[in-house]
């Protein structure tokens, strides 16, 4: 509660930060407080019932998958390759081609930094868990996810490890993981009025002929054009400019409105 009271007393802007994936921070910084969830409390991961486990929100998805591999927690392989924290995955309903967080989450606990003293702890389960594509419709804007419960399939650790390894190997082949990036940039547009055949964001960027397009040291990946990679000295402004270029050309040339999956921290020049 002291964090909430301090923020309210100072009246400053604040941002909840997990492990920093899918984040683009301004070159001039952020005029406010950044709350790092990994420092808010214990990040235990424990089996609480047959086929059900509980995790702290600040823990890494990679740590969850290592525990799944050793404990035989099957059904979580769709998380393989997601670099974020549990809390970030919950808030944005993160996923891969194998599934989304909503497929396995059965309960979410949160703390409302904007709430009144008598109504700070929040719990959601069953019908309250209203997820949408790369987002949710149940957490208030000021809510910090503190814990999540997941369903899993009890299996042999060997089987779970094999599926996770297979998924990670596929990611290495298809995504530019050897370079730093801010993660997957755009949400998939799905069926669109502009072109019914372009259902994935990478297909839109590819159709625009922007694979390998650079601004400074920032490049739209030739390997997977829904990633913008850093060749060493890229500025956030360069990455932002490439994002705006893609959005503008997609709108004017294809009639497709792309929306970012990446979140911005701080101020950027308007498009």
GIMO-V387836 format. One record per residue. N is the residue number from 1. RES is the residue in one letter. PSI is psi in radians with two decimals (* if undefined). D_CENTER is the distance of its C-alpha to the mean C-alpha in whole Angstrom. Layout:
BEGIN
n=N res=RES psi=PSI d_center=D_CENTER
n=N res=RES psi=PSI d_center=D_CENTER
END
This chain:
BEGIN
n=1 res=X psi=-0.46 d_center=26
n=2 res=X psi=-0.55 d_center=27
n=3 res=X psi=-0.83 d_center=24
n=4 res=X psi=-0.79 d_center=24
n=5 res=X psi=-0.67 d_center=28
n=6 res=X psi=-0.75 d_center=27
n=7 res=X psi=-0.76 d_center=25
n=8 res=X psi=-0.66 d_center=27
n=9 res=X psi=-0.68 d_center=30
n=10 res=X psi=-0.41 d_center=29
n=11 res=X psi=0.52 d_center=27
n=12 res=X psi=2.78 d_center=25
n=13 res=X psi=2.70 d_center=21
n=14 res=X psi=2.78 d_center=18
n=15 res=X psi=2.34 d_center=15
n=16 res=X psi=2.15 d_center=13
n=17 res=X psi=2.20 d_center=11
n=18 res=X psi=-1.89 d_center=9
n=19 res=X psi=0.07 d_center=10
n=20 res=X psi=0.14 d_center=9
n=21 res=X psi=2.67 d_center=6
n=22 res=X psi=0.64 d_center=6
n=23 res=X psi=2.39 d_center=9
n=24 res=X psi=1.94 d_center=12
n=25 res=X psi=2.38 d_center=15
n=26 res=X psi=2.59 d_center=18
n=27 res=X psi=-0.43 d_center=21
n=28 res=X psi=0.10 d_center=23
n=29 res=X psi=-2.99 d_center=21
n=30 res=X psi=2.16 d_center=20
n=31 res=X psi=1.30 d_center=23
n=32 res=X psi=-2.93 d_center=22
n=33 res=X psi=2.40 d_center=20
n=34 res=X psi=2.15 d_center=17
n=35 res=X psi=1.98 d_center=17
n=36 res=X psi=2.00 d_center=15
n=37 res=X psi=-0.45 d_center=14
n=38 res=X psi=-0.20 d_center=15
n=39 res=X psi=0.15 d_center=19
n=40 res=X psi=-0.22 d_center=19
n=41 res=X psi=-3.10 d_center=21
n=42 res=X psi=2.46 d_center=21
n=43 res=X psi=0.81 d_center=18
n=44 res=X psi=2.60 d_center=21
n=45 res=X psi=2.01 d_center=20
n=46 res=X psi=2.56 d_center=23
n=47 res=X psi=2.16 d_center=24
n=48 res=X psi=-0.22 d_center=26
n=49 res=X psi=2.93 d_center=27
n=50 res=X psi=2.03 d_center=28
n=51 res=X psi=0.29 d_center=25
n=52 res=X psi=2.37 d_center=23
n=53 res=X psi=2.81 d_center=21
n=54 res=X psi=2.42 d_center=19
n=55 res=X psi=2.55 d_center=17
n=56 res=X psi=2.61 d_center=16
n=57 res=X psi=-0.40 d_center=13
n=58 res=X psi=-0.13 d_center=13
n=59 res=X psi=2.65 d_center=14
n=60 res=X psi=2.53 d_center=12
n=61 res=X psi=-0.61 d_center=11
n=62 res=X psi=-0.63 d_center=13
n=63 res=X psi=-0.69 d_center=16
n=64 res=X psi=-0.73 d_center=15
n=65 res=X psi=-0.59 d_center=16
n=66 res=X psi=-0.71 d_center=19
n=67 res=X psi=-0.67 d_center=20
n=68 res=X psi=-0.68 d_center=20
n=69 res=X psi=-0.66 d_center=22
n=70 res=X psi=-0.41 d_center=25
n=71 res=X psi=-0.13 d_center=25
n=72 res=X psi=0.64 d_center=25
n=73 res=X psi=1.61 d_center=22
n=74 res=X psi=2.79 d_center=21
n=75 res=X psi=-0.03 d_center=19
n=76 res=X psi=0.14 d_center=16
n=77 res=X psi=-0.39 d_center=16
n=78 res=X psi=-0.29 d_center=13
n=79 res=X psi=-0.19 d_center=11
n=80 res=X psi=2.22 d_center=13
n=81 res=X psi=-0.19 d_center=11
n=82 res=X psi=2.10 d_center=8
n=83 res=X psi=0.00 d_center=8
n=84 res=X psi=-2.96 d_center=6
n=85 res=X psi=2.92 d_center=8
n=86 res=X psi=-0.79 d_center=9
n=87 res=X psi=-0.72 d_center=9
n=88 res=X psi=-0.71 d_center=5
n=89 res=X psi=-0.69 d_center=5
n=90 res=X psi=-0.87 d_center=8
n=91 res=X psi=-0.71 d_center=8
n=92 res=X psi=0.15 d_center=6
n=93 res=X psi=0.92 d_center=7
n=94 res=X psi=2.74 d_center=5
n=95 res=X psi=-3.09 d_center=8
n=96 res=X psi=-2.95 d_center=11
n=97 res=X psi=-0.24 d_center=14
n=98 res=X psi=-0.28 d_center=15
n=99 res=X psi=-3.13 d_center=14
n=100 res=X psi=2.90 d_center=11
n=101 res=X psi=-0.66 d_center=10
n=102 res=X psi=-0.37 d_center=13
n=103 res=X psi=-0.33 d_center=16
n=104 res=X psi=-0.29 d_center=16
n=105 res=X psi=2.29 d_center=15
n=106 res=X psi=-0.23 d_center=19
n=107 res=X psi=2.47 d_center=18
n=108 res=X psi=2.33 d_center=16
n=109 res=X psi=2.47 d_center=18
n=110 res=X psi=2.94 d_center=17
n=111 res=X psi=2.21 d_center=19
n=112 res=X psi=1.88 d_center=20
n=113 res=X psi=-0.30 d_center=21
n=114 res=X psi=0.03 d_center=22
n=115 res=X psi=2.93 d_center=25
n=116 res=X psi=2.85 d_center=28
n=117 res=X psi=-0.59 d_center=30
n=118 res=X psi=-0.09 d_center=31
n=119 res=X psi=1.16 d_center=27
n=120 res=X psi=-0.73 d_center=24
n=121 res=X psi=2.27 d_center=23
n=122 res=X psi=2.45 d_center=21
n=123 res=X psi=2.31 d_center=21
n=124 res=X psi=2.35 d_center=20
n=125 res=X psi=2.92 d_center=21
n=126 res=X psi=-2.17 d_center=22
n=127 res=X psi=-0.27 d_center=23
n=128 res=X psi=-0.32 d_center=21
n=129 res=X psi=1.40 d_center=17
n=130 res=X psi=1.61 d_center=17
n=131 res=X psi=2.75 d_center=14
n=132 res=X psi=3.11 d_center=13
n=133 res=X psi=2.08 d_center=12
n=134 res=X psi=0.75 d_center=8
n=135 res=X psi=-3.03 d_center=9
n=136 res=X psi=2.80 d_center=12
n=137 res=X psi=0.44 d_center=16
n=138 res=X psi=-0.42 d_center=17
n=139 res=X psi=2.25 d_center=15
n=140 res=X psi=2.77 d_center=17
n=141 res=X psi=-0.62 d_center=16
n=142 res=X psi=0.21 d_center=17
n=143 res=X psi=2.36 d_center=16
n=144 res=X psi=2.09 d_center=15
n=145 res=X psi=2.28 d_center=13
n=146 res=X psi=-0.49 d_center=16
n=147 res=X psi=2.80 d_center=16
n=148 res=X psi=2.59 d_center=15
n=149 res=X psi=2.47 d_center=18
n=150 res=X psi=2.61 d_center=17
n=151 res=X psi=2.59 d_center=20
n=152 res=X psi=2.92 d_center=21
n=153 res=X psi=2.05 d_center=24
n=154 res=X psi=2.12 d_center=26
n=155 res=X psi=3.12 d_center=27
n=156 res=X psi=2.46 d_center=29
n=157 res=X psi=-0.60 d_center=26
n=158 res=X psi=-0.73 d_center=28
n=159 res=X psi=-0.71 d_center=26
n=160 res=X psi=-0.79 d_center=23
n=161 res=X psi=-0.72 d_center=23
n=162 res=X psi=-0.74 d_center=24
n=163 res=X psi=-0.66 d_center=22
n=164 res=X psi=-0.77 d_center=19
n=165 res=X psi=-0.71 d_center=21
n=166 res=X psi=-0.73 d_center=21
n=167 res=X psi=-0.73 d_center=18
n=168 res=X psi=-0.63 d_center=17
n=169 res=X psi=-0.70 d_center=20
n=170 res=X psi=-0.72 d_center=19
n=171 res=X psi=-0.70 d_center=16
n=172 res=X psi=-0.59 d_center=18
n=173 res=X psi=-0.62 d_center=21
n=174 res=X psi=-0.26 d_center=18
n=175 res=X psi=2.66 d_center=16
n=176 res=X psi=1.08 d_center=17
n=177 res=X psi=-0.11 d_center=16
n=178 res=X psi=-0.13 d_center=19
n=179 res=X psi=2.58 d_center=18
n=180 res=X psi=2.53 d_center=15
n=181 res=X psi=3.03 d_center=13
n=182 res=X psi=0.37 d_center=10
n=183 res=X psi=-2.94 d_center=8
n=184 res=X psi=2.19 d_center=9
n=185 res=X psi=-0.88 d_center=10
n=186 res=X psi=2.57 d_center=11
n=187 res=X psi=2.61 d_center=11
n=188 res=X psi=2.35 d_center=14
n=189 res=X psi=-0.40 d_center=17
n=190 res=X psi=-2.87 d_center=19
n=191 res=X psi=2.30 d_center=22
n=192 res=X psi=2.79 d_center=24
n=193 res=X psi=-0.48 d_center=27
n=194 res=X psi=-0.78 d_center=27
n=195 res=X psi=1.91 d_center=27
n=196 res=X psi=-0.34 d_center=26
n=197 res=X psi=-0.19 d_center=26
n=198 res=X psi=1.51 d_center=23
n=199 res=X psi=-0.25 d_center=20
n=200 res=X psi=2.55 d_center=17
n=201 res=X psi=-0.70 d_center=16
n=202 res=X psi=-0.55 d_center=17
n=203 res=X psi=-0.64 d_center=20
n=204 res=X psi=-0.86 d_center=21
n=205 res=X psi=-0.68 d_center=20
n=206 res=X psi=-0.76 d_center=23
n=207 res=X psi=-0.56 d_center=25
n=208 res=X psi=-0.12 d_center=25
n=209 res=X psi=0.55 d_center=26
n=210 res=X psi=0.13 d_center=24
n=211 res=X psi=2.27 d_center=23
n=212 res=X psi=0.01 d_center=24
n=213 res=X psi=2.36 d_center=24
n=214 res=X psi=2.62 d_center=24
n=215 res=X psi=1.97 d_center=25
n=216 res=X psi=-2.28 d_center=26
n=217 res=X psi=0.13 d_center=24
n=218 res=X psi=2.33 d_center=21
n=219 res=X psi=2.35 d_center=21
n=220 res=X psi=2.03 d_center=19
n=221 res=X psi=2.31 d_center=19
n=222 res=X psi=-0.42 d_center=22
n=223 res=X psi=-0.75 d_center=20
n=224 res=X psi=1.79 d_center=17
n=225 res=X psi=0.14 d_center=18
n=226 res=X psi=0.26 d_center=14
n=227 res=X psi=2.49 d_center=14
n=228 res=X psi=2.02 d_center=15
n=229 res=X psi=2.77 d_center=17
n=230 res=X psi=2.08 d_center=19
n=231 res=X psi=0.09 d_center=22
n=232 res=X psi=-0.74 d_center=23
n=233 res=X psi=0.50 d_center=24
n=234 res=X psi=2.48 d_center=21
n=235 res=X psi=2.67 d_center=21
n=236 res=X psi=-0.59 d_center=18
n=237 res=X psi=-0.61 d_center=21
n=238 res=X psi=-0.77 d_center=21
n=239 res=X psi=-0.77 d_center=18
n=240 res=X psi=-0.71 d_center=18
n=241 res=X psi=-0.68 d_center=21
n=242 res=X psi=-0.69 d_center=20
n=243 res=X psi=-0.79 d_center=17
n=244 res=X psi=-0.63 d_center=20
n=245 res=X psi=-0.83 d_center=22
n=246 res=X psi=-0.81 d_center=20
n=247 res=X psi=-0.76 d_center=20
n=248 res=X psi=-0.81 d_center=24
n=249 res=X psi=-0.64 d_center=25
n=250 res=X psi=-0.70 d_center=23
n=251 res=X psi=-0.82 d_center=24
n=252 res=X psi=-0.60 d_center=28
n=253 res=X psi=-0.50 d_center=29
n=254 res=X psi=-0.18 d_center=27
n=255 res=X psi=0.48 d_center=26
n=256 res=X psi=2.24 d_center=23
n=257 res=X psi=1.91 d_center=20
n=258 res=X psi=2.52 d_center=17
n=259 res=X psi=2.43 d_center=14
n=260 res=X psi=2.48 d_center=11
n=261 res=X psi=-0.58 d_center=8
n=262 res=X psi=2.53 d_center=8
n=263 res=X psi=2.49 d_center=9
n=264 res=X psi=2.42 d_center=13
n=265 res=X psi=2.22 d_center=14
n=266 res=X psi=-2.93 d_center=18
n=267 res=X psi=2.43 d_center=20
n=268 res=X psi=2.69 d_center=21
n=269 res=X psi=2.42 d_center=24
n=270 res=X psi=2.66 d_center=24
n=271 res=X psi=* d_center=24
END
